[in-house]
Amino acid sequence: MAKSFLNNIIGVVSNLPGFSTMQNASDELQLYKDDIMFGNIANNELKFINKDGGFSIISEDVMTNKDDLLFAATRAYWIASGKI
């Protein structure tokens, strides 16, 4: 995983209160808020949970806009937690 890519994403998403990460055995970095997984980073791709219960790849346009990225992460958390 490219360190600058990872640092940029984590630098923005870590603004969510209760944010944490966990590395799994397949070298995927899982993203959590309040112990609820809402996304992951693997192979230089950021994926957030979607309403179908799967994961959608987040576009570069969203990843490079801090506000859009934080909104997308928050929305994924809401989906994962059952709030929407």
C-alpha positions in Angstrom: 0.0 0.0 0.0 1.4 3.4 -1.0 2.2 5.3 2.2 1.2 8.7 0.9 -2.1 7.4 -0.4 -2.8 5.8 3.0 -1.7 8.8 5.0 -3.9 11.1 2.9 -7.0 9.0 3.4 -6.4 8.3 7.1 -5.6 12.0 7.7 -9.1 13.0 6.5 -11.2 10.1 7.8 -9.6 10.2 11.2 -11.5 13.4 11.9 -14.6 11.2 12.5 -15.0 10.8 16.3 -14.4 7.2 17.4 -12.4 6.4 14.3 -10.0 3.4 14.3 -8.3 1.0 12.0 -7.4 -2.7 12.0 -5.1 -4.6 9.7 -6.3 -8.0 8.8 -4.3 -11.1 7.7 -4.7 -10.3 4.0 -3.0 -6.9 4.4 -6.3 -5.0 4.1 -6.7 -2.0 6.4 -10.3 -2.0 7.8 -11.9 1.3 8.8 -14.0 1.6 11.9 -16.1 4.2 13.7 -17.4 3.2 17.1 -16.4 -0.4 16.5 -18.5 -0.6 13.3 -16.6 -1.4 10.1 -17.6 1.0 7.3 -14.7 0.7 4.8 -11.4 -0.8 3.9 -8.2 0.0 2.0 -6.5 -2.6 -0.1 -4.4 -2.5 -3.2 -4.5 1.3 -3.2 -8.3 1.2 -3.4 -10.6 2.8 -0.9 -13.9 1.1 -0.5 -16.9 2.1 1.6 -19.9 -0.1 2.5 -23.0 0.5 0.3 -26.7 -0.1 0.9 -26.5 -3.5 -0.7 -24.1 -4.7 2.1 -21.2 -4.8 -0.3 -18.4 -2.4 -0.9 -18.1 0.3 -3.5 -14.8 1.7 -4.8 -14.5 5.4 -4.0 -13.5 7.6 -7.0 -10.4 9.6 -7.1 -12.5 12.8 -7.4 -14.0 12.0 -4.0 -10.7 10.9 -2.4 -9.0 14.2 -3.4 -11.7 16.4 -2.0 -11.5 16.4 1.8 -15.1 17.5 2.3 -16.5 14.9 -0.1 -14.3 12.2 1.4 -15.5 12.9 4.9 -19.1 13.1 3.8 -18.7 9.7 2.0 -17.1 8.1 5.1 -19.8 9.5 7.3 -22.5 8.2 5.0 -20.9 4.7 4.9 -20.8 4.7 8.7 -24.5 5.6 8.8 -25.3 2.7 6.4 -23.1 0.2 8.3 -24.7 1.2 11.6 -28.3 1.0 10.2 -29.0 4.7 10.6 -29.9 5.0 6.9 
